[in-house]
Amino acid sequence: MILATFQLNKKQVVSYQITGHANSAIKGHDLVCAAVSVLGQAITNELSNATINENGGLFIGLIEPSADNKVLCETLLHGLQDISAQYPQNLQVVVKGN
């Protein structure tokens, strides 16, 4: 299962982590894994002034609280929540903080 964890502070994403494998199909044919990977990488590549660590997954921290970063992070969160609603056995999204 893929686990996506978002940390909020004052209703704004300050960090997120995406780890694991969807295991919904054989390697190279896993649509859930592909969707999460593409969405996660595309959003992450557009963030400004964030700390990125791709060791064993994707961890993004110290996200600068800008208007653009807020929209990008909310897009990622809502996109992953939509995927999780369709594939709850393959993706879990956890939101911590306020």
PELIN-V497498 format. One record per residue. RES is the residue in three letters. PSI is psi in whole degrees, 0 to 359 (none if undefined). D_CENTER is the distance of its C-alpha to the mean C-alpha in Angstrom with 2 decimals. Layout:
# PELIN-V497498
RES	PSI	D_CENTER
RES	PSI	D_CENTER
This chain:
# PELIN-V497498
MET	143	13.44
ILE	136	9.73
LEU	121	8.54
ALA	118	5.26
THR	127	7.12
PHE	134	7.42
GLN	125	10.87
LEU	150	12.97
ASN	118	16.39
LYS	44	18.70
LYS	17	16.12
GLN	137	14.06
VAL	125	10.68
VAL	341	12.07
SER	159	9.46
TYR	157	6.15
GLN	135	6.16
ILE	119	5.24
THR	163	8.88
GLY	186	11.57
HIS	142	12.98
ALA	322	13.34
ASN	38	17.10
SER	349	17.87
ALA	175	20.25
ILE	156	21.93
LYS	133	20.35
GLY	350	20.24
HIS	14	20.29
ASP	100	17.09
LEU	327	15.75
VAL	314	12.78
CYS	317	11.70
ALA	316	12.59
ALA	314	10.77
VAL	318	7.30
SER	313	8.49
VAL	314	10.06
LEU	313	7.61
GLY	315	5.13
GLN	318	8.60
ALA	314	10.30
ILE	314	8.52
THR	320	8.59
ASN	338	12.14
GLU	347	13.22
LEU	145	12.50
SER	139	15.86
ASN	58	16.95
ALA	152	13.91
THR	125	14.22
ILE	131	12.36
ASN	119	12.99
GLU	31	12.37
ASN	103	14.80
GLY	22	13.98
GLY	199	10.24
LEU	117	7.98
PHE	124	8.73
ILE	124	8.94
GLY	170	11.78
LEU	47	14.67
ILE	124	13.13
GLU	132	16.35
PRO	69	16.99
SER	163	18.00
ALA	318	18.15
ASP	314	16.29
ASN	323	13.32
LYS	313	13.37
VAL	316	13.39
LEU	313	10.59
CYS	322	8.19
GLU	323	9.83
THR	315	9.54
LEU	311	5.79
LEU	310	6.24
HIS	323	9.39
GLY	316	8.61
LEU	324	6.52
GLN	322	9.41
ASP	316	11.83
ILE	316	11.04
SER	324	11.27
ALA	327	14.49
GLN	332	15.93
TYR	62	15.00
PRO	338	14.93
GLN	351	16.48
ASN	341	13.75
LEU	127	10.42
GLN	132	10.32
VAL	125	8.21
VAL	132	9.98
VAL	124	10.74
LYS	151	13.31
GLY	196	15.82
ASN	none	17.45
